[in-house]
Amino acid sequence: QVQVVESGGGLVQPGGSLRLSCAASGFTFSRYAMSWYRQAPGKERELVATITNLSAGSSTNYADSVKGRFTISRDNAKNTVYLQMNSLKPEDTAVYYCRRILGNYWGQGTQVTVSS
């Protein structure tokens, strides 16, 4: 069955970096667009970044709030999508989720806390 599993969250100081990973299984990974979302306490879940499938050139899009700081990428040989997060701010604190857009498959989330 389709599964996506996030990892890599943790506690980091403002200005620091983290790399999140999302390991996918149960489907032909390269054929599907993937996204990262986040949900902060008391707020709605928001789209952070999207990467298209291989045939669409693995193009990327970002929320304005993370442009220039976050980078989404994929390794189709490893069935994994990444979110490199640099220059982290306290307002980036949230649970980060991976999603396979088609079919609406979500992971369980990984907590990112940015605090001194």
Secondary structure, DSSP 8 states (H G I E B T S, - for coil): --EEEEE--EEE-TT--EEEEEEEESS-GGGS-EEEEEE-TTS--EEEEEE--GGGT--EEE-TTTTTTEEEEEETTTTEEEEEE-S--GGG-EEEEEEETTTTEE---EEEEE--
